[in-house]
Protein backbone atom coordinates (compact mmCIF):
# COMPACT_ATOMS: atom_id res chain seq x y z
CA UNK A 1 0.00 0.00 0.00
CA UNK A 2 1.29 3.37 -0.93
CA UNK A 3 1.75 5.85 1.84
CA UNK A 4 2.75 8.85 -0.23
CA UNK A 5 0.66 11.29 -2.20
CA UNK A 6 1.87 13.21 -5.19
CA UNK A 7 0.79 16.80 -4.56
CA UNK A 8 0.81 19.24 -7.44
CA UNK A 9 -0.34 22.82 -7.23
CA UNK A 10 -0.81 24.29 -10.67
CA UNK A 11 -1.77 27.71 -11.97
CA UNK A 12 -2.02 28.81 -15.57
CA UNK A 13 1.44 30.34 -15.12
CA UNK A 14 2.99 26.96 -14.39
CA UNK A 15 3.48 24.35 -11.69
CA UNK A 16 4.03 26.09 -8.36
CA UNK A 17 4.48 23.10 -6.08
CA UNK A 18 5.31 19.48 -6.88
CA UNK A 19 6.30 17.02 -4.13
CA UNK A 20 5.62 13.62 -2.61
CA UNK A 21 3.90 14.13 0.75
CA UNK A 22 2.24 12.11 3.53
CA UNK A 23 -0.78 14.25 4.18
CA UNK A 24 -2.47 17.27 2.57
CA UNK A 25 -4.86 19.72 4.17
CA UNK A 26 -7.09 21.53 1.69
CA UNK A 27 -9.29 24.57 2.23
CA UNK A 28 -12.55 23.34 0.69
CA UNK A 29 -15.85 25.13 0.38
CA UNK A 30 -17.29 22.99 3.17
CA UNK A 31 -14.33 23.42 5.50
CA UNK A 32 -10.79 22.16 5.78
CA UNK A 33 -10.28 18.58 4.62
CA UNK A 34 -7.33 16.29 5.26
CA UNK A 35 -6.34 13.89 2.51
CA UNK A 36 -4.31 10.77 3.24
CA UNK A 37 -3.02 8.14 0.87
CA UNK A 38 -5.58 5.93 -0.89
CA UNK A 39 -8.34 8.50 -0.67
CA UNK A 40 -11.40 7.84 -2.82
CA UNK A 41 -11.59 9.85 -6.08
CA UNK A 42 -12.79 13.33 -5.20
CA UNK A 43 -13.32 16.62 -6.98
CA UNK A 44 -13.69 19.56 -4.64
CA UNK A 45 -14.15 23.31 -4.84
CA UNK A 46 -11.17 25.11 -3.27
CA UNK A 47 -11.62 28.52 -1.64
CA UNK A 48 -9.07 31.22 -0.77
CA UNK A 49 -6.90 29.76 1.93
CA UNK A 50 -3.82 27.76 2.76
CA UNK A 51 -2.89 24.27 1.61
CA UNK A 52 -0.63 22.60 4.17
CA UNK A 53 1.23 19.38 3.67
CA UNK A 54 3.85 17.29 5.42
CA UNK A 55 6.64 15.42 3.67
CA UNK A 56 9.88 13.82 4.79
CA UNK A 57 11.68 17.12 4.36
CA UNK A 58 9.29 19.14 6.48
CA UNK A 59 6.01 20.99 6.34
CA UNK A 60 4.93 23.37 3.64
CA UNK A 61 2.27 26.03 3.50
CA UNK A 62 1.01 27.31 0.15
CA UNK A 63 -1.52 30.11 -0.18
CA UNK A 64 -4.04 29.41 -2.95
CA UNK A 65 -6.90 31.28 -4.54
CA UNK A 66 -10.24 29.85 -5.61
CA UNK A 67 -10.01 26.77 -7.75
CA UNK A 68 -10.59 23.06 -7.90
CA UNK A 69 -8.87 20.01 -6.49
CA UNK A 70 -8.78 16.63 -8.17
CA UNK A 71 -7.89 13.63 -6.00
CA UNK A 72 -7.39 10.36 -7.81
CA UNK A 73 -4.98 7.40 -7.41
CA UNK A 74 -2.84 9.18 -4.80
CA UNK A 75 -2.45 12.15 -7.12
CA UNK A 76 -3.69 15.38 -5.62
CA UNK A 77 -3.83 18.18 -8.16
CA UNK A 78 -4.89 21.64 -7.06
CA UNK A 79 -5.82 23.94 -9.93
CA UNK A 80 -5.96 27.48 -8.71
CA UNK A 81 -6.28 31.04 -9.91
CA UNK A 82 -3.14 31.95 -7.98
CA UNK A 83 -0.75 30.08 -5.72
CA UNK A 84 2.42 30.99 -3.87
CA UNK A 85 4.51 29.43 -1.16
CA UNK A 86 3.66 31.18 2.07
CA UNK A 87 7.30 31.97 2.81
CA UNK A 88 7.46 34.27 -0.18
CA UNK A 89 4.36 36.27 0.76
CA UNK A 90 4.97 39.94 1.39
CA UNK A 91 3.01 40.41 4.61
CA UNK A 92 3.04 44.20 4.45
CA UNK A 93 1.51 44.13 0.99
CA UNK A 94 -1.20 41.68 2.03
CA UNK A 95 -2.05 43.88 5.00
CA UNK A 96 -2.21 46.95 2.80
CA UNK A 97 -4.51 45.08 0.40
CA UNK A 98 -6.79 44.10 3.28
CA UNK A 99 -6.98 47.70 4.46
CA UNK A 100 -7.77 48.93 0.95
CA UNK A 101 -10.51 46.36 0.49
CA UNK A 102 -12.05 47.21 3.86
CA UNK A 103 -12.02 50.90 3.02
CA UNK A 104 -13.68 50.22 -0.29
CA UNK A 105 -16.39 48.14 1.37
CA UNK A 106 -16.94 50.77 4.05
CA UNK A 107 -17.16 53.63 1.56
CA UNK A 108 -19.94 51.88 -0.42
CA UNK A 109 -20.41 54.45 -3.13
CA UNK A 110 -22.58 53.70 -6.11
CA UNK A 111 -19.74 52.51 -8.29
CA UNK A 112 -18.11 50.29 -5.70
CA UNK A 113 -18.09 46.76 -6.88
CA UNK A 114 -18.96 45.10 -3.56
CA UNK A 115 -18.43 41.54 -4.78
CA UNK A 116 -15.04 42.42 -6.14
CA UNK A 117 -13.93 44.21 -2.98
CA UNK A 118 -15.09 41.30 -0.90
CA UNK A 119 -13.18 38.84 -3.04
CA UNK A 120 -10.07 40.99 -2.66
CA UNK A 121 -10.61 41.08 1.09
CA UNK A 122 -10.90 37.29 1.29
CA UNK A 123 -7.74 36.89 -0.71
CA UNK A 124 -5.77 39.31 1.45
CA UNK A 125 -6.91 37.69 4.69
CA UNK A 126 -6.15 34.19 3.41
CA UNK A 127 -2.65 35.19 2.34
CA UNK A 128 -1.89 36.76 5.70
CA UNK A 129 -3.21 33.70 7.43
CA UNK A 130 -0.92 31.46 5.39
CA UNK A 131 2.07 33.70 6.08
CA UNK A 132 1.39 33.58 9.81
CA UNK A 133 1.11 29.82 9.72
CA UNK A 134 4.63 29.51 8.34
CA UNK A 135 6.01 31.75 11.07
CA UNK A 136 4.41 29.61 13.73
CA UNK A 137 6.00 26.47 12.32
CA UNK A 138 9.49 27.94 12.57
CA UNK B 1 33.85 64.85 -55.17
CA UNK B 2 30.73 66.17 -53.48
CA UNK B 3 28.94 63.16 -54.89
CA UNK B 4 31.31 60.84 -53.06
CA UNK B 5 30.77 62.57 -49.78
CA UNK B 6 26.99 62.28 -50.23
CA UNK B 7 27.25 58.56 -50.93
CA UNK B 8 29.49 58.05 -47.89
CA UNK B 9 27.03 59.76 -45.55
CA UNK B 10 24.19 57.78 -47.09
CA UNK B 11 26.05 54.53 -46.33
CA UNK B 12 26.63 55.71 -42.77
CA UNK B 13 22.94 56.36 -42.24
CA UNK B 14 21.88 53.04 -43.75
CA UNK B 15 24.39 51.32 -41.48
CA UNK B 16 22.79 53.00 -38.47
CA UNK B 17 19.38 51.81 -39.56
CA UNK B 18 20.76 48.34 -40.00
CA UNK B 19 22.07 48.38 -36.46
CA UNK B 20 18.65 49.32 -35.14
CA UNK B 21 16.77 46.68 -37.14
CA UNK B 22 19.31 44.07 -36.09
CA UNK B 23 18.86 44.94 -32.42
CA UNK B 24 15.08 44.94 -32.72
CA UNK B 25 15.26 41.53 -34.30
CA UNK B 26 17.32 40.21 -31.41
CA UNK B 27 15.01 41.73 -28.80
CA UNK B 28 12.00 40.20 -30.56
CA UNK B 29 13.75 36.84 -30.65
CA UNK B 30 14.41 36.99 -26.90
CA UNK B 31 10.79 37.95 -26.17
CA UNK B 32 9.56 35.25 -28.49
CA UNK B 33 11.48 32.65 -26.56
CA UNK B 34 10.06 33.92 -23.29
CA UNK B 35 6.43 33.87 -24.44
CA UNK B 36 6.92 30.42 -25.91
CA UNK B 37 8.18 29.18 -22.54
CA UNK B 38 5.05 30.68 -20.99
CA UNK B 39 2.91 28.82 -23.50
CA UNK B 40 4.48 25.49 -22.64
CA UNK B 41 4.20 26.19 -18.89
CA UNK B 42 0.44 26.43 -19.35
CA UNK B 43 0.08 23.00 -20.82
CA UNK B 44 -0.20 21.08 -17.53
CA UNK B 45 -2.91 23.40 -16.34
CA UNK B 46 -4.89 23.18 -19.56
CA UNK B 47 -4.74 19.38 -19.56
CA UNK B 48 -5.91 19.17 -15.95
CA UNK B 49 -8.77 21.59 -16.57
CA UNK B 50 -9.89 19.48 -19.51
CA UNK B 51 -9.84 16.35 -17.34
CA UNK B 52 -12.10 18.02 -14.80
CA UNK B 53 -14.44 19.20 -17.53
CA UNK B 54 -14.65 15.64 -18.79
CA UNK B 55 -15.52 14.37 -15.32
CA UNK B 56 -18.17 17.06 -14.86
CA UNK B 57 -19.76 16.92 -18.26
CA UNK B 58 -19.61 13.13 -18.51
CA UNK B 59 -22.81 11.54 -19.69
CA UNK B 60 -24.10 14.77 -21.20
CA UNK B 61 -24.94 16.35 -17.87
CA UNK B 62 -26.51 19.80 -18.15
CA UNK B 63 -25.93 22.58 -15.67
CA UNK B 64 -27.25 26.04 -15.23
CA UNK B 65 -24.51 28.56 -14.96
CA UNK B 66 -24.50 32.20 -16.03
CA UNK B 67 -21.17 31.75 -17.78
CA UNK B 68 -22.53 28.92 -19.92
CA UNK B 69 -26.00 30.14 -20.68
CA UNK B 70 -26.67 31.48 -24.17
CA UNK B 71 -28.66 34.68 -24.13
CA UNK B 72 -31.44 34.75 -26.63
CA UNK B 73 -31.63 38.48 -26.99
CA UNK B 74 -28.11 39.63 -27.79
CA UNK B 75 -27.95 43.40 -27.44
CA UNK B 76 -24.23 43.84 -27.55
CA UNK B 77 -21.44 41.72 -28.97
CA UNK B 78 -18.11 42.70 -27.52
CA UNK B 79 -14.93 42.09 -29.50
CA UNK B 80 -11.57 42.20 -27.79
CA UNK B 81 -8.94 43.22 -30.30
CA UNK B 82 -5.39 42.16 -29.50
CA UNK B 83 -2.81 44.40 -31.14
CA UNK B 84 0.87 44.90 -30.46
CA UNK B 85 2.44 47.65 -28.40
CA UNK B 86 4.13 49.17 -31.43
CA UNK B 87 4.34 48.78 -35.17
CA UNK B 88 7.32 47.58 -37.21
CA UNK B 89 5.98 44.06 -37.34
CA UNK B 90 4.80 43.73 -40.90
CA UNK B 91 1.09 43.24 -41.47
CA UNK B 92 0.45 41.90 -37.99
CA UNK B 93 -1.64 44.77 -36.59
CA UNK B 94 -3.26 45.86 -39.84
CA UNK B 95 -4.42 42.35 -40.68
CA UNK B 96 -6.06 42.10 -37.28
CA UNK B 97 -7.89 45.41 -37.61
CA UNK B 98 -9.05 44.60 -41.13
CA UNK B 99 -10.31 41.21 -39.98
CA UNK B 100 -12.33 42.82 -37.22
CA UNK B 101 -13.75 45.47 -39.56
CA UNK B 102 -14.92 42.72 -41.84
CA UNK B 103 -16.57 40.93 -38.92
CA UNK B 104 -18.31 44.06 -37.71
CA UNK B 105 -19.62 44.79 -41.19
CA UNK B 106 -21.17 41.34 -41.45
CA UNK B 107 -22.53 41.43 -37.91
CA UNK B 108 -26.15 42.50 -37.79
CA UNK B 109 -26.23 42.85 -34.00
CA UNK B 110 -24.74 45.92 -32.34
CA UNK B 111 -21.10 45.48 -31.46
CA UNK B 112 -18.46 47.21 -29.40
CA UNK B 113 -14.70 46.84 -29.27
CA UNK B 114 -12.17 46.65 -26.45
CA UNK B 115 -8.62 47.24 -27.64
CA UNK B 116 -5.80 45.47 -25.85
CA UNK B 117 -2.45 46.98 -26.79
CA UNK B 118 -0.86 50.38 -27.34
CA UNK B 119 -0.58 50.31 -31.12
CA UNK B 120 -2.55 52.42 -33.55
CA UNK B 121 -4.79 54.68 -31.52
CA UNK B 122 -5.27 56.92 -34.54
CA UNK B 123 -5.67 54.11 -37.04
CA UNK B 124 -8.28 52.40 -34.91
CA UNK B 125 -10.10 55.67 -34.25
CA UNK B 126 -10.43 56.18 -38.01
CA UNK B 127 -11.47 52.62 -38.71
CA UNK B 128 -15.05 53.30 -37.64
CA UNK B 129 -15.01 50.71 -34.86
CA UNK B 130 -17.00 51.46 -31.75
CA UNK B 131 -14.19 51.40 -29.17
CA UNK B 132 -15.39 51.48 -25.58
CA UNK B 133 -12.18 50.76 -23.73
CA UNK B 134 -8.46 50.62 -24.43
CA UNK B 135 -5.88 48.79 -22.37
CA UNK B 136 -2.62 50.70 -22.81
CA UNK B 137 -0.56 49.13 -20.10
CA UNK B 138 0.33 45.87 -21.81
CA UNK B 139 3.44 43.86 -21.09
CA UNK B 140 5.48 42.40 -23.94
CA UNK B 141 5.79 39.14 -22.04
CA UNK B 142 2.38 38.69 -20.40
CA UNK B 143 2.05 36.92 -17.08
CA UNK B 144 -0.83 35.48 -15.10
CA UNK B 145 -1.52 38.84 -13.48
CA UNK B 146 -2.06 40.58 -16.81
CA UNK B 147 -4.42 37.83 -17.88
CA UNK B 148 -6.37 37.93 -14.60
CA UNK B 149 -6.85 41.66 -14.93
CA UNK B 150 -8.34 41.32 -18.40
CA UNK B 151 -10.31 38.16 -17.58
CA UNK B 152 -11.90 39.76 -14.52
CA UNK B 153 -12.81 42.85 -16.52
CA UNK B 154 -14.47 40.74 -19.23
CA UNK B 155 -16.31 38.52 -16.77
CA UNK B 156 -17.67 41.59 -14.98
CA UNK B 157 -18.79 43.08 -18.25
CA UNK B 158 -20.51 39.86 -19.22
CA UNK B 159 -22.22 39.20 -15.90
CA UNK B 160 -23.42 42.78 -15.52
CA UNK B 161 -25.14 42.46 -18.91
CA UNK B 162 -23.08 45.15 -20.62
CA UNK B 163 -22.10 42.55 -23.19
CA UNK B 164 -24.02 39.41 -24.13
CA UNK B 165 -21.26 37.75 -26.07
CA UNK B 166 -17.53 38.22 -25.85
CA UNK B 167 -15.19 37.34 -28.68
CA UNK B 168 -11.42 37.49 -28.75
CA UNK B 169 -9.83 38.65 -32.00
CA UNK B 170 -6.17 37.72 -32.21
CA UNK B 171 -3.54 36.32 -34.53
CA UNK B 172 -3.49 32.58 -34.27
CA UNK B 173 0.11 31.45 -34.02
CA UNK B 174 0.73 28.72 -36.58
CA UNK B 175 4.47 29.09 -36.82
CA UNK B 176 7.09 31.80 -36.63
CA UNK B 177 6.45 32.61 -40.29
CA UNK B 178 2.69 32.28 -40.35
CA UNK B 179 -0.10 33.74 -38.25
CA UNK B 180 -3.71 34.24 -39.17
CA UNK B 181 -6.45 36.39 -37.60
CA UNK B 182 -8.89 34.31 -35.57
CA UNK B 183 -12.19 34.87 -33.81
CA UNK B 184 -12.63 32.93 -30.58
CA UNK B 185 -15.79 33.09 -28.51
CA UNK B 186 -14.88 33.48 -24.85
CA UNK B 187 -18.31 33.94 -23.29
CA UNK B 188 -20.75 32.28 -23.07
CA UNK B 189 -18.26 29.48 -22.67
CA UNK B 190 -18.75 26.32 -24.66
CA UNK B 191 -16.49 23.74 -23.09
CA UNK B 192 -16.52 20.30 -24.63
CA UNK B 193 -16.21 16.96 -22.99
CA UNK B 194 -13.51 15.13 -24.91
CA UNK B 195 -13.83 11.78 -23.27
CA UNK B 196 -15.49 9.81 -20.53
CA UNK B 197 -14.05 10.06 -17.05
CA UNK B 198 -12.62 6.74 -15.86
CA UNK B 199 -13.26 7.41 -12.17
CA UNK B 200 -16.31 7.50 -10.00
CA UNK B 201 -15.85 10.80 -8.25
CA UNK B 202 -17.15 12.21 -4.99
CA UNK B 203 -18.12 15.83 -5.53
CA UNK B 204 -17.52 18.18 -2.66
CA UNK B 205 -19.77 20.15 -2.08
CA UNK B 206 -21.65 19.57 -5.40
CA UNK B 207 -21.18 19.61 -9.17
CA UNK B 208 -22.63 23.07 -9.72
CA UNK B 209 -20.22 24.81 -7.33
CA UNK B 210 -17.27 22.97 -8.77
CA UNK B 211 -18.36 23.77 -12.30
CA UNK B 212 -18.49 27.44 -11.38
CA UNK B 213 -14.90 27.28 -10.13
CA UNK B 214 -13.72 25.30 -13.14
CA UNK B 215 -15.39 27.77 -15.47
CA UNK B 216 -13.67 30.67 -13.74
CA UNK B 217 -10.34 28.93 -14.26
CA UNK B 218 -11.29 28.03 -17.81
CA UNK B 219 -11.96 31.66 -18.70
CA UNK B 220 -8.76 32.90 -17.04
CA UNK B 221 -6.84 30.19 -18.77
CA UNK B 222 -8.30 30.94 -22.19
CA UNK B 223 -7.50 34.64 -21.81
CA UNK B 224 -3.92 33.92 -20.80
CA UNK B 225 -3.39 31.47 -23.63
CA UNK B 226 -4.77 33.92 -26.20
CA UNK B 227 -2.69 36.70 -24.73
CA UNK B 228 0.46 34.61 -24.96
CA UNK B 229 -0.38 33.44 -28.44
CA UNK B 230 -1.02 36.97 -29.64
CA UNK B 231 2.25 38.20 -28.16
CA UNK B 232 4.20 35.26 -29.51
CA UNK B 233 2.77 36.03 -32.94
CA UNK B 234 3.67 39.68 -32.59
CA UNK B 235 7.25 38.94 -31.65
CA UNK B 236 7.55 36.41 -34.44
CA UNK B 237 6.13 38.88 -36.96
CA UNK B 238 8.49 41.58 -35.74
CA UNK B 239 11.42 39.22 -35.91
CA UNK B 240 10.60 38.30 -39.50
CA UNK B 241 10.00 41.92 -40.51
CA UNK B 242 13.22 43.10 -38.92
CA UNK B 243 15.15 40.23 -40.44
CA UNK B 244 13.88 41.25 -43.88
CA UNK B 245 14.70 44.87 -43.15
CA UNK B 246 18.24 43.95 -42.14
CA UNK B 247 18.66 41.99 -45.36
CA UNK B 248 17.47 44.92 -47.47
CA UNK B 249 19.83 47.33 -45.71
CA UNK B 250 22.63 44.93 -46.51
CA UNK B 251 21.69 44.97 -50.20
CA UNK B 252 21.35 48.73 -50.16
CA UNK B 253 24.77 49.13 -48.58
CA UNK B 254 26.30 46.85 -51.23
CA UNK B 255 24.70 48.89 -54.02
CA UNK B 256 25.86 52.15 -52.49
CA UNK B 257 29.35 50.79 -52.03
CA UNK B 258 29.44 49.99 -55.74
CA UNK B 259 28.36 53.54 -56.58
CA UNK B 260 31.00 54.90 -54.26
CA UNK B 261 33.72 52.80 -55.85
CA UNK B 262 32.66 53.88 -59.32
CA UNK B 263 32.63 57.51 -58.31
CA UNK B 264 36.07 57.15 -56.75
CA UNK B 265 37.42 55.40 -59.86
CA UNK B 266 35.93 58.10 -62.07
CA UNK B 267 37.54 60.77 -59.91
CA UNK B 268 40.94 59.07 -60.15
CA UNK B 269 40.61 58.65 -63.93
CA UNK B 270 39.73 62.31 -64.36
CA UNK B 271 42.69 63.31 -62.22
CA UNK B 272 45.10 61.17 -64.22
CA UNK B 273 43.82 62.41 -67.55
CA UNK B 274 44.12 65.95 -66.24
CA UNK B 275 47.72 65.36 -65.20
CA UNK B 276 48.57 63.65 -68.48
CA UNK B 277 46.85 66.40 -70.40
CA UNK B 278 48.77 69.02 -68.39
CA UNK B 279 52.10 67.22 -68.94
CA UNK B 280 51.48 66.96 -72.68
CA UNK B 281 50.66 70.61 -72.84
CA UNK B 282 53.93 71.45 -71.03
CA UNK B 283 55.89 69.21 -73.49
CA UNK B 284 54.35 71.00 -76.46
CA UNK B 285 55.29 74.34 -74.93
CA UNK B 286 58.96 73.27 -74.52
CA UNK B 287 59.22 72.07 -78.14
CA UNK B 288 57.95 75.23 -79.59
Contacts between the chains, C-beta under 8 A, distances in Angstrom:
chain1	res1	chain2	res2	distance
A	8	B	44	7.9
A	10	B	44	5.5
A	10	B	45	4.9
A	10	B	48	6.1
A	11	B	45	6.5
A	11	B	144	6.1
A	12	B	42	5.5
A	12	B	45	4.9
A	12	B	46	7.9
A	12	B	144	5.7
A	12	B	147	6.9
A	12	B	217	7.6
A	12	B	220	6.1
A	12	B	221	4.8
A	12	B	224	4.8
A	12	B	225	7.8
A	13	B	38	7.5
A	13	B	41	6.4
A	13	B	42	7.6
A	13	B	143	6.3
A	13	B	144	3.9
A	13	B	224	7.7
A	14	B	41	3.7
A	14	B	42	7.4
A	14	B	44	7.6
A	14	B	45	7.8
A	15	B	41	7.7
A	15	B	44	5.8
A	28	B	204	5.9
A	28	B	205	7.7
A	29	B	204	7.4
A	29	B	205	5.1
A	29	B	209	6.0
A	30	B	204	6.3
A	30	B	205	5.0
A	33	B	204	7.4
A	40	B	202	5.8
A	41	B	199	4.1
A	41	B	200	6.3
A	41	B	201	4.7
A	41	B	202	6.6
A	42	B	201	6.3
A	42	B	202	4.6
A	42	B	203	7.7
A	42	B	204	6.0
A	43	B	52	6.4
A	43	B	55	6.1
A	43	B	56	7.6
A	43	B	201	5.0
A	43	B	202	7.5
A	43	B	203	5.5
A	43	B	204	7.2
A	43	B	210	5.7
A	44	B	203	7.6
A	44	B	204	3.9
A	44	B	205	7.8
A	44	B	210	7.1
A	45	B	204	7.1
A	45	B	205	6.5
A	45	B	209	4.7
A	45	B	210	4.9
A	45	B	212	7.7
A	45	B	213	4.9
A	46	B	213	7.1
A	66	B	213	5.8
A	66	B	216	6.7
A	67	B	213	6.0
A	67	B	217	6.0
A	68	B	52	5.8
A	68	B	210	5.9
A	68	B	213	5.0
A	68	B	214	5.4
A	68	B	217	6.8
A	70	B	48	6.7
A	70	B	51	6.8
A	70	B	52	5.9
A	70	B	55	7.8
A	72	B	199	5.4
A	72	B	201	7.8
A	77	B	48	5.5
A	79	B	45	6.4
A	79	B	48	5.4
A	79	B	49	6.3
A	79	B	52	7.2
A	79	B	214	7.9
A	79	B	217	5.7
A	80	B	217	7.8
A	81	B	148	7.0
A	81	B	216	7.0
A	81	B	217	6.6
A	81	B	220	6.2
A	82	B	144	7.0
A	82	B	148	7.6
A	113	B	156	7.1
A	116	B	152	7.6
A	116	B	156	7.4
